[in-house]
Amino acid sequence: MTTRRAVTLFLCGDVMTGRGVDQLFPSSCPPRLHEPFVTSALDYVGMAQRASNPIPMPVDYAYVWGDALSVLEDVHPDLRVVNLETSVTLSEDAFPKGINYRMHPANATVLTTAELDCCSLANNHVMDWGEAGLLDTLDTLERCGVRAVGAGRDREAAMRPAAFDVGNGGRVLVFAFCTGDSGVPSAWAAGSDKPGVHLLPDLSLGTVEHLADRVKRVKLPGDLVVASIHWGANWGYEVPRRHRKFAHDLIDRASFDVIHGHSSHHAKAFEVHDGHLILYGCGDFLNDYEGIGGHTEFRPDLTLMYFPTLDLETGHLVDLELFPLRIRGFRLNHASAADREWLRSRLHREAQRFGHRVDVSDGRLRGEW
């Protein structure tokens, strides 16, 4: 009798530890902002405190992760991958886009506190403070021992995946890239001798074939391959037809096993295509939006931890657990029963489009397909 080998991943959406969240920690960037209506990052702290309770500043680095840390300890995933949606820098070279996120490099300990293995940097905020800010981010993550993907000192580095041994003779390869429809400026694309992000030119079959070639160069028998992609609008449950086709092509033609989509500020549908998981939008995981208001119909204060378990032999999805949390006081807290049911019903409604469902069991949600 043989035992099936499996690997469990932790995936989530945007982790934004800059701006207001950065102000909570012992060190923080100067709070001055270049936004049209808010001039200080401390104003975001004030809005959150008025919306919930006073925050005992400064906080330790475990504070913002809150109850997520106990969930991670309980599940004990083999690999932890997030989209880090902030620059880690003291650069003052603000890109003229209105909203600029940054975190003090001394606060990078917040990433190792959650024992993160890999951060996708292919997003629309990692270069908010210019090329200098990106280089500082890359240097800081390297010092912390956290692998960065999707951005680099040149195009080749930005395209390069990170490889992780996950035991049982298996590896997980993580690629990251982004699209213009998520708000990434074209000027941020990495060049042959220019730092930047892995920005896809389009979602054509030509782009799929290029990515297939990149996978073919590095994938060994038994490897699992993850595509972490920042794409699409911030709000709305619609899955654009071009996104769905691209995700299917990445699986069918480029040998990706998991599509880890993000950019939406709330969780969107999941799909299992030919046995492989597609997360079209994981939603924000951690941010400083508390108290801002607006878009309440999407409940952006509710977040999810995704734990897909994959067969190491085939890359097929074996199990999908989702843990609901709520951001309150810039901290991740267990969701109430009512909030959990709200999330379940929305995710179930969206999953039904693909013939799937979302059930609840023991305080967690489970995807069924």
N, C-alpha and C positions, 0 to 999 in steps of 0.2 A: 504494500500500500504506500503510495506517495502522498506527501503533504504539499498542498499548493502553496507556493511562495507568494507573499503579498507585501505591499508597502503602503503605508498610510501617510498622506501629505496633509499639512496645514496650509490652507490658502485663504486669503481674505482680500478685500478691496483696498482702497486708498488709505494709507497710514500717513496722516499729516501731523507731524509733531512740531511744526514751525509756528510762527506768529504767536497767537495767544497761548498755545500749549507750551511753547518755548519759554514764555515769561514765568511759568510756574516753577521752573527748576532753579537750582542754586546759581548757575550761570545762565545768562540769556543775552541775546542780541539786543542792540539798541532798539527801543520799541517804535521808533519813527517809521511811519508807513507812507506810501505814495498813492494811496487810494483816494478816490474822489470824495468819499463821505466819512471815512475813518482815518484818523491821522496817527493813532497810537495802537500798538498791539495790546496794550493794557486795557483798551476799551473793550476788546473781545472777552477778556477775563471778567470785566465788570458786568457785561451782558449775561455771561454764564452764571455769575453769582446771583444776579437779580432773578434769573430764571429758576435757580434751584436753591443752593445754600452757599454760605461763605466757603471758600477753598483755603485751607491752612497753608499758605505759601511761606517759604518754599516747600515743595513736596519732594519726596524721594522718587527715584526712577520707576519703582514698582507701582506708584500711585495710579498713573494713567491707564495701565493695563488692568488694574483691578481684578475682577473675577475671571478675566481671561487667563490669568496665570494658573489658577487652580484647574481650569479646564484643560490647558495644555499639559499640566502635570498628570492629570487623570488619563487623557488619551495617549499621551506620549508619542506624538507622530514621529516618523522617521526623518522628515524634512519640513522646514518651516520657510515659506516663501510669501513675501508681501510686496505690494507696490508702494515704495517710499516716495510720497508726493511732496517733497520739500528739498530744498538745497541745504546742505550742512556747511555753513560758511559764515565768515565775518565780512565778506566782500560787500562793498557799497555800490557796486556797478549794477544798479537795478535796471533790468530790461523794461522798456517802456510799455508795459501791458496792463498796468492798473492794479493788479493783484500779484503780490510777490511774497512767496513763502521762504523762510529760512529758519534754521535752528543753529544754535551755537555749537561748534564742534565739541566743546566739553560735555555737551549733553548727549553725545552719541551713545553713552552708556545706557540710555533708554532702550536702544536696539538690542544690546547684548543682555539686558535684564530679561527680555522675553526670549532669549536664546535663538534669535533669528539666524537662519543660515544664509538666506539669499534675499536681496532687495532688487526688484526691477526698478530701473531709473528711466525707462523709456516712457516719459509722461510730459505733461504740459506745465510742470512747475520746477523740475530739477535744474533748469537753467534760468530761473527767475533773477539770478544775480550774476548772469553772464558766464563766460567761459571760465573765469577765475573761480566762480562759485561752484561750477561743475567739477573742476579739478580739485578743489578743496574737499568736495563731497567724496570723490573717488579716493583721495588720500586718506580721509578719515575712516571710511569703511574698511579700507585695506588694513589700517592700523588696528581696527577693532576685530578683524578676522571675519567680517561679514562680506560675502561675495556679492559683487555688483554686476548686473547684466543689463543690456539695453542701452548703455552709454559708455563712452570711452574717450581716450585721448586722440583717437582717429577712427576712421570708419571700420577698419578691421577689428579693432578692440571692441567697438560698439556692437558689432555683429556676433562676437564670440560668445558661445554659451558657457555656463558654469556646470561642471560635472561633480556629482556627489556620490560617494559610495554609501549604500544604504543596507549593507549586510546581505547575507545569503548570496554573495557573488553578484549583486545587482547594482546598477548605477541609475541615477536620474540626471538627465541633461536638461538645463533650463535655458531657453532662449527668451529674449524679450524684444519687443518692437512696438511702435506706436503709429497712429494714423493722423492725418491732418484734421479729420472731423472731430477729434477730441480736443482741438484747440492748440495743437503743437505748431509753433511757427516754422515755416519752411527753413528759415535761417538757422534753426537749431540742428539741422541734419549734420551728422558727422561727415567729415571729408577725408581725403587721403592724408592730409597733414593738419586736420582741424578737429578739435574736440567737439563732441556733440552726441546726439541720440541716434538710435537706429530707427529712422523715420521711413516707413514704407512709401514708395511713390504712388501706389494704388493697390487695389485688391484684385488685380488681374491674374490670369493663369500664369503670365510671365513672372509675376512676383512670387506666386506659389512655387513655380519651378526653380526660381533662385533660392528660395528657402529650402526646398527639397534637396538641392545640391549642397547647401550648408549642413543639413542634417546628415546626408550621406557621407560627408567627409569625416564625421566624428562618431557616428552611432555604431556601436558594437552589438553583436547578438545579445539579446536580453536586456538592453538599455531601454528605459522609459524616457520619453521626450515630452517636455512641457513647453507650450507656447504661452507666454505671459504677454497679453496684448492690451494696450490702452487705446480704446476706440469709442467713438460715438458720443452722443449728447449726455448731459448731466441728468436730465429728467425725462421721464416717460418710460413705459414698459415695452414699447414697440421694439422688436428685433428686426432691423432693416434686412431686406432680402439679400442685399450684397454681403452683409456680415454673416448671415447663415450660410450662404454659398461658400464664402471664403473659409469659414470654420470647417465645413465639410471637406473642402479641397485640401486643407492642411492635414486632415486625417487621412483622406483617401489617396492623395498624391504625394504628400511630403512626409508621411510616417510619424506625424505627431500623435501622441496618445491622450493628451489633456490640453484643452484650450481654457486658459485662465484669463477671462475677460474682466476689464475694469474701466472706470471713468464715470459711470453712472453713480449718482449720489445715493442711490437706494438699490436694493437687490432686484435683479431681473430674473428671467426664466433660466432654467437649466435644460439641457437636452442630452440624451445619450444617442450618439450616432454610430452605428455599426459597433456597438460595445464600448465606445469611447466617450468620455465626459466633455461637454461643452458648458462652461459657465459664461453666459453672455454678459453679465454684469454683476460683480460681487457687492457693489454698493460701497459707500465709505465705511471704514472700520473705526477710525479715530480722527477727530477733527476739532476745530474750535468754533463751530457754527451755532452752538447752543445759545438760544436767546435771540438769534437774528430774526426768526420768524419767516413765513413764506413757505410754500410748497408743503404745507402740513398734511395734505392728502397722501403724500408719499412716506410719511413718518421717517424722515432722515435720521432721527435720533435712535432708530432701531438698527442694529448691525448684526452681522452673522460671521461665525467661524465655520469654514467649510473643511470637512475631513473626508476626502475621498480615499477609499482603499482600492488599490489596483493590483491585478494579477501581474506578477513580474514576468511571466512567460509571454503573455499576450498583450499587456497594457490595458486590458478590459476592466471596466469598473465593476468592482465586487460589492461595494457598499458606499453609501453617501450619507454621512451624518452632518447635521447643521446645528450649531449651538447659538441661540438668539441672545443678544445682549442689548443693553440700552446705555447710551452716553448720557451721563448726568454728572455735573460738576467736573467736566473734562475727564471723567473716569468711566471705564467699562464695567457695568453692573449686570448681574443676572436679570433677564427680562421677567416681568410678572407673567402670571398665567394669561391675563387678558392680552398683554402685548405679544406673547408667544403665539396665541391663537390668531391675532391680527396678522402677524407675519405668515403663519402657516396658510391662512386662507388666501392671502395675496399670492404667495408662491405657488400654491396649489392651482389657483386660477390660471396663472401664467404657464405652469408646467403642463396643464391639460391641452394646451395648443399643440404639444408634441406627443400627446398620448401618455404623459407621465402624471405622477401625483406626489403630494407631500403629506405625510402623516406625522403625528406627534406621539412620542413614547418616552416616558421617564424624564420629562423636562427638556427633551431635545427633539429636533425635527429629523425626519428621514425621507430622503428622496426614493421614490419607487418608479421603476420603469419596466 
